[in-house]
Amino acid sequence: VRLRSLREDDAPAYAAAFRDDAELGRLIGAETDPDEAAVRERIANAGPRGSFELAITTGGSDALEGVVGVHSIEPDHGRAEVGFWVVPQARGAGLGARAVALVVSWLFEHGMRRVEMTTTPDNGGALVLARRLGFAQEGVLRQRAIERGRPVDIVWLGLLRDEWR
């Protein structure tokens, strides 16, 4: 697994992942599925604003296999939130877990004392990954968000630096 900055030429594969899996956008909490233009704009406007996304690649290829992102970075509190998604054809091989583990290690090495992850109760893949990496489920926030016009519960997971293996 290798992580790199997103590039404009990732836009077609990024948008295709959402076309290829009609549930992906809903599962990651995106209000709408991104098209290529939206992805290009997102990449062009990336910068120091408290969040970042990295492309996941594998096997010596530079092709986008997924994205791992960090947001809600709060250095004064020593915490950040991590999220991820993997293209449908690359799922099931542990790619997401390896990418998230790399980012979690980096966050802990760079001053974070806590990393959080949130998802919906029906996102079984994300819940399995989080637990496998040592995240503890800290609660379910009932109807915490409105996603795609409907209230959804949010599962809150956390991992402390001294719990990280």
C-alpha positions as a Markdown table, in Angstrom:
| # | Residue | x | y | z |
|---|---|---|---|---|
| 1 | Val | 0.0 | 0.0 | 0.0 |
| 2 | Arg | 1.2 | 3.5 | -0.9 |
| 3 | Leu | -0.4 | 6.8 | -0.1 |
| 4 | Arg | 0.1 | 9.9 | -2.2 |
| 5 | Ser | -1.6 | 13.2 | -2.8 |
| 6 | Leu | -4.7 | 13.2 | -5.0 |
| 7 | Arg | -4.1 | 14.5 | -8.5 |
| 8 | Glu | -6.4 | 15.9 | -11.1 |
| 9 | Asp | -5.9 | 12.8 | -13.2 |
| 10 | Asp | -7.5 | 10.8 | -10.3 |
| 11 | Ala | -10.9 | 12.4 | -11.0 |
| 12 | Pro | -12.2 | 9.8 | -13.4 |
| 13 | Ala | -11.4 | 6.9 | -11.1 |
| 14 | Tyr | -12.6 | 8.8 | -8.0 |
| 15 | Ala | -16.0 | 9.6 | -9.6 |
| 16 | Ala | -16.3 | 6.1 | -11.1 |
| 17 | Ala | -16.1 | 4.5 | -7.7 |
| 18 | Phe | -19.3 | 6.2 | -6.8 |
| 19 | Arg | -21.0 | 5.3 | -10.1 |
| 20 | Asp | -19.9 | 1.6 | -9.6 |
| 21 | Asp | -21.3 | 1.4 | -6.1 |
| 22 | Ala | -24.6 | 3.2 | -5.6 |
| 23 | Glu | -24.3 | 2.9 | -1.8 |
| 24 | Leu | -20.7 | 4.3 | -1.4 |
| 25 | Gly | -21.8 | 7.9 | -1.1 |
| 26 | Arg | -24.5 | 7.2 | 1.4 |
| 27 | Leu | -22.2 | 5.0 | 3.5 |
| 28 | Ile | -19.5 | 7.6 | 3.8 |
| 29 | Gly | -22.0 | 10.4 | 4.5 |
| 30 | Ala | -21.6 | 12.3 | 1.2 |
| 31 | Glu | -24.7 | 14.4 | 0.5 |
| 32 | Thr | -24.3 | 13.8 | -3.3 |
| 33 | Asp | -22.1 | 11.5 | -5.3 |
| 34 | Pro | -19.2 | 13.4 | -6.8 |
| 35 | Asp | -18.8 | 13.7 | -10.6 |
| 36 | Glu | -15.4 | 14.4 | -12.3 |
| 37 | Ala | -15.8 | 18.1 | -12.2 |
| 38 | Ala | -16.6 | 18.1 | -8.5 |
| 39 | Val | -13.5 | 15.9 | -7.8 |
| 40 | Arg | -11.3 | 18.2 | -9.8 |
| 41 | Glu | -12.5 | 21.2 | -7.9 |
| 42 | Arg | -12.0 | 19.4 | -4.6 |
| 43 | Ile | -8.4 | 18.5 | -5.5 |
| 44 | Ala | -7.7 | 22.0 | -6.8 |
| 45 | Asn | -9.0 | 23.6 | -3.6 |
| 46 | Ala | -7.2 | 21.2 | -1.3 |
| 47 | Gly | -4.8 | 22.8 | 1.2 |
| 48 | Pro | -4.3 | 23.8 | 4.8 |
| 49 | Arg | -7.9 | 23.9 | 6.0 |
| 50 | Gly | -8.0 | 21.2 | 8.7 |
| 51 | Ser | -8.5 | 18.2 | 6.4 |
| 52 | Phe | -6.7 | 16.3 | 3.7 |
| 53 | Glu | -7.3 | 13.2 | 1.4 |
| 54 | Leu | -4.7 | 10.8 | 0.1 |
| 55 | Ala | -5.0 | 8.4 | -2.8 |
| 56 | Ile | -4.5 | 4.7 | -1.9 |
| 57 | Thr | -2.4 | 2.8 | -4.5 |
| 58 | Thr | -1.0 | -0.8 | -4.5 |
| 59 | Gly | 1.3 | -3.1 | -6.2 |
| 60 | Gly | 3.6 | -0.6 | -7.7 |
| 61 | Ser | 0.8 | 0.9 | -9.7 |
| 62 | Asp | -0.1 | 4.6 | -9.4 |
| 63 | Ala | -3.8 | 3.9 | -10.1 |
| 64 | Leu | -6.3 | 5.1 | -7.5 |
| 65 | Glu | -7.7 | 2.2 | -5.5 |
| 66 | Gly | -9.4 | 4.3 | -2.8 |
| 67 | Val | -9.0 | 7.3 | -0.5 |
| 68 | Val | -8.1 | 7.8 | 3.1 |
| 69 | Gly | -8.9 | 11.2 | 4.6 |
| 70 | Val | -8.3 | 13.0 | 7.8 |
| 71 | His | -10.6 | 15.8 | 9.0 |
| 72 | Ser | -11.8 | 17.5 | 12.1 |
| 73 | Ile | -8.1 | 18.0 | 13.0 |
| 74 | Glu | -7.9 | 19.7 | 16.4 |
| 75 | Pro | -4.2 | 20.0 | 17.3 |
| 76 | Asp | -5.0 | 21.8 | 20.6 |
| 77 | His | -7.0 | 18.8 | 21.7 |
| 78 | Gly | -4.7 | 16.3 | 20.1 |
| 79 | Arg | -7.4 | 14.6 | 18.0 |
| 80 | Ala | -8.4 | 14.0 | 14.4 |
| 81 | Glu | -10.9 | 11.9 | 12.6 |
| 82 | Val | -10.0 | 9.4 | 9.9 |
| 83 | Gly | -12.2 | 8.0 | 7.1 |
| 84 | Phe | -11.7 | 5.9 | 4.0 |
| 85 | Trp | -13.2 | 4.2 | 1.0 |
| 86 | Val | -12.0 | 1.6 | -1.5 |
| 87 | Val | -13.1 | 1.1 | -5.1 |
| 88 | Pro | -15.5 | -1.8 | -5.4 |
| 89 | Gln | -13.1 | -4.1 | -7.3 |
| 90 | Ala | -10.3 | -3.7 | -4.7 |
| 91 | Arg | -12.3 | -4.5 | -1.6 |
| 92 | Gly | -11.8 | -7.5 | 0.6 |
| 93 | Ala | -8.0 | -7.6 | 0.4 |
| 94 | Gly | -7.2 | -5.5 | 3.5 |
| 95 | Leu | -6.3 | -2.5 | 1.5 |
| 96 | Gly | -8.4 | -0.1 | 3.5 |
| 97 | Ala | -7.1 | -1.4 | 6.8 |
| 98 | Arg | -3.4 | -1.0 | 5.7 |
| 99 | Ala | -4.0 | 2.5 | 4.4 |
| 100 | Val | -5.9 | 3.6 | 7.6 |
| 101 | Ala | -3.2 | 2.0 | 9.8 |
| 102 | Leu | -0.5 | 4.1 | 7.9 |
| 103 | Val | -2.4 | 7.3 | 8.5 |
| 104 | Val | -3.2 | 6.5 | 12.2 |
| 105 | Ser | 0.5 | 5.8 | 12.8 |
| 106 | Trp | 1.4 | 9.0 | 11.1 |
| 107 | Leu | -1.1 | 11.0 | 13.2 |
| 108 | Phe | 0.1 | 9.5 | 16.5 |
| 109 | Glu | 3.8 | 10.2 | 15.5 |
| 110 | His | 2.8 | 13.8 | 14.7 |
| 111 | Gly | 1.2 | 14.7 | 18.1 |
| 112 | Met | -2.3 | 13.3 | 18.0 |
| 113 | Arg | -3.3 | 11.5 | 21.2 |
| 114 | Arg | -6.6 | 10.3 | 19.9 |
| 115 | Val | -8.0 | 9.3 | 16.5 |
| 116 | Glu | -11.7 | 9.0 | 15.9 |
| 117 | Met | -13.8 | 7.3 | 13.2 |
| 118 | Thr | -17.5 | 7.7 | 12.6 |
| 119 | Thr | -19.9 | 5.7 | 10.4 |
| 120 | Thr | -23.5 | 4.6 | 10.2 |
| 121 | Pro | -24.6 | 1.3 | 11.9 |
| 122 | Asp | -25.2 | -0.4 | 8.6 |
| 123 | Asn | -21.6 | 0.2 | 7.3 |
| 124 | Gly | -20.4 | -3.2 | 8.3 |
| 125 | Gly | -17.1 | -3.0 | 6.4 |
| 126 | Ala | -16.0 | 0.2 | 8.2 |
| 127 | Leu | -17.0 | -1.2 | 11.6 |
| 128 | Val | -15.1 | -4.4 | 11.1 |
| 129 | Leu | -12.0 | -2.5 | 9.9 |
| 130 | Ala | -12.2 | -0.1 | 12.8 |
| 131 | Arg | -12.4 | -2.9 | 15.4 |
| 132 | Arg | -9.6 | -4.8 | 13.7 |
| 133 | Leu | -7.4 | -1.8 | 14.1 |
| 134 | Gly | -8.3 | -1.4 | 17.8 |
| 135 | Phe | -10.9 | 1.3 | 17.7 |
| 136 | Ala | -13.4 | 1.0 | 20.5 |
| 137 | Gln | -17.0 | 1.8 | 19.9 |
| 138 | Glu | -17.8 | 4.6 | 22.3 |
| 139 | Gly | -21.5 | 5.0 | 21.5 |
| 140 | Val | -24.2 | 5.5 | 19.0 |
| 141 | Leu | -25.4 | 9.1 | 18.5 |
| 142 | Arg | -29.1 | 8.7 | 17.6 |
| 143 | Gln | -30.2 | 10.7 | 14.6 |
| 144 | Arg | -27.1 | 12.8 | 14.8 |
| 145 | Ala | -27.0 | 13.7 | 11.2 |
| 146 | Ile | -29.2 | 14.4 | 8.2 |
| 147 | Glu | -27.8 | 12.5 | 5.2 |
| 148 | Arg | -29.5 | 12.6 | 1.9 |
| 149 | Gly | -32.6 | 14.0 | 3.4 |
| 150 | Arg | -33.0 | 11.5 | 6.3 |
| 151 | Pro | -31.9 | 11.3 | 9.9 |
| 152 | Val | -29.2 | 8.8 | 10.5 |
| 153 | Asp | -27.5 | 7.3 | 13.6 |
| 154 | Ile | -23.8 | 7.7 | 13.9 |
| 155 | Val | -21.5 | 5.1 | 15.5 |
| 156 | Trp | -18.6 | 6.9 | 17.3 |
| 157 | Leu | -15.3 | 5.0 | 17.5 |
| 158 | Gly | -12.1 | 6.1 | 19.2 |
| 159 | Leu | -8.5 | 5.0 | 19.5 |
| 160 | Leu | -5.9 | 6.4 | 21.9 |
| 161 | Arg | -2.2 | 6.6 | 21.1 |
| 162 | Asp | -1.3 | 4.3 | 24.0 |
| 163 | Glu | -3.7 | 1.7 | 22.7 |
| 164 | Trp | -2.1 | 1.6 | 19.2 |
| 165 | Arg | -0.2 | -1.5 | 18.4 |
